[in-house]
């Protein structure tokens, strides 16, 4: 059974930093693209960042160098280090594992940026 378990969400002031971590099943860790998406009420879920099985990374346009995604195949984690957080980054962040045939989602973790 594939499981994606997020942790690390919380509340931070504008300009602050947070690191989100996703524990992934070994089955998907090596052959799936792993990433983070986010969603706010009334909006579609959008890509924050993902890293494929070859280590290629893609970020959403809004990231603008503020976030860094990394995966650790020993710990079976994919982390999202976020800095320079803005109020507009407030959202539920979801861990994702995908390939051309299927995808899996975590339950999500809330990130709130507020002064």
N, C-alpha and C positions, 0 to 999 in steps of 0.2 A: 504494500500500500504506500502510495506516495504521500508524504506529509511535508508541508511547508509551515514553519512556525516562526512568526515574527516576534521581535522584542525591541525595546529601546525607544518607543515613542514617549511623548510627554509634552510638557509646556515649556517654552523658551521665549525669551525676549527677542525683539528684532535685533539682528546682527549676531545672534548667538549660534551655537553649534549643537548638533545631535548626531549620534550614530545609530542607525537601525541595523539590526542583524536578523538574518533569516537562517534557521536551521533547516537543511534540506535532506531528503532521503538520498542514500548513496546511489540509488538507481538513476536519479536524474542529475546527479552532481557533475558527471563527466560528459554526458552526451546531449544535454539540453542547454538551451540558452536560458540563463538565469538573470532575473532582473527585478526591478521595482517599478510599480505604477502607483498613481495616486488618483483620488477622486474626491470631489466636493459635491455637495447637494445640487442637483439640477444640471450637473455637467457630466460629460463622458469621462470614463477612466482614461488617463493619459500616461504615456511612457515617461518615466523619470530617467531611467538608465538601464541598460542590460549589457551582459557580457556573454559571448557565445562560447562554444566548446573549443574554439581556437584562440580565445583570449581577446577577440575583437570587441571593442566597447562602443556603445552608442548612447548619447545623452539627448534628452529633450532640449529643444531650443531655449527654453526658459532657464536652463541650468546655468549657462554662461560662466562655466568654470568654478562654480561654487561647490559642487558635489563631486564625490569620487566613489566609484563602485569597485569592489574587489571581491574575489572569491578565494576561499581556502579549501582545497580539495582534501586536506588532511582533517580539518575540523568540520568539513561539510557545511560551510557557511558562505553566505553571500552578504556582504556588508555594504551599507550606503552611508558614507561620511558626508554630513551636510554642514556647511558653514555659511556665514553671511545670510542667515535665514531671514525671510521677509514675511510680512503678514499674509501675503498671497500664497505662501507655501503651506498654509494651514490646510490640512486634508487628512483623509485616511490613506495610509500608504500600504500597498499590498505587495507581497512577494509573489513572484511568478516564475514558473518553469515551463518552457515551451519547446516544441519542435514542430515541423510542418504538419504533423498529424493530430497533435493534441496539446493541451496546456492545463496546467494546474495552478491553483491560487491558494494563498494563505487567507486567513480570516481578516487580516488587516490590523494596523496599529495606528492610533490617532496621533497626529502631530499638530500641535497648536502653537502658533507664533503670536504672542500678544504682549503688549506693554502694560 
